[in-house]
Amino acid sequence: MAQLQIRQTKSPIGRKANQRETLRTLGLKRIGDTVVREDRPEVLGMIHTVTHLIDVTEVD
């Protein structure tokens, strides 16, 4: 399965609670944090929720 590199680019301050919780669930705690997750439907749903706060790239 493909891997996705997710990097937080914006702060969750002032955002809705579900968006802040989604960032935490993905493993992102602060601006500049990067995690690698599998390309799964659950992860894609979380990414869709916080698209405006993160950058996503595919990793080989």
C-alpha positions in Angstrom: 0.0 0.0 0.0 1.1 3.6 -0.7 2.4 5.7 2.1 1.4 9.4 2.7 3.6 11.9 4.3 1.5 14.4 6.2 3.0 17.8 7.4 1.1 20.3 9.5 1.4 23.8 8.0 -1.1 25.9 10.1 -2.1 26.2 13.7 -5.4 24.6 14.9 -6.0 27.6 17.3 -9.4 29.0 16.6 -10.5 26.0 14.6 -13.4 23.6 15.4 -12.8 21.0 18.1 -13.2 18.1 15.6 -10.4 19.6 13.5 -8.1 19.9 16.5 -8.9 16.3 17.5 -8.3 15.1 14.0 -4.8 16.6 13.9 -4.0 14.9 17.2 -5.3 11.5 15.9 -3.1 11.8 12.9 -0.2 12.4 15.3 0.5 16.0 14.6 1.1 18.2 17.6 2.7 21.4 16.3 3.4 23.3 13.1 6.1 21.6 11.1 5.5 18.1 12.5 5.5 15.3 9.9 4.1 11.8 10.0 3.9 8.9 7.6 0.6 7.0 7.4 -0.8 4.3 5.1 -3.1 5.3 2.3 -6.3 3.9 3.9 -9.9 5.2 3.7 -9.8 6.1 7.4 -6.7 8.3 7.0 -8.1 9.8 3.8 -11.2 10.9 5.7 -9.1 12.5 8.4 -7.0 14.3 5.7 -10.2 15.6 4.1 -11.3 17.1 7.4 -8.1 19.2 7.9 -7.0 19.7 4.3 -6.5 23.5 4.9 -4.1 22.8 7.8 -1.8 20.2 6.2 0.3 19.3 3.2 0.2 15.8 1.9 2.7 14.0 -0.4 3.0 10.4 -1.5 6.1 8.5 -0.4 7.5 5.6 -2.3 
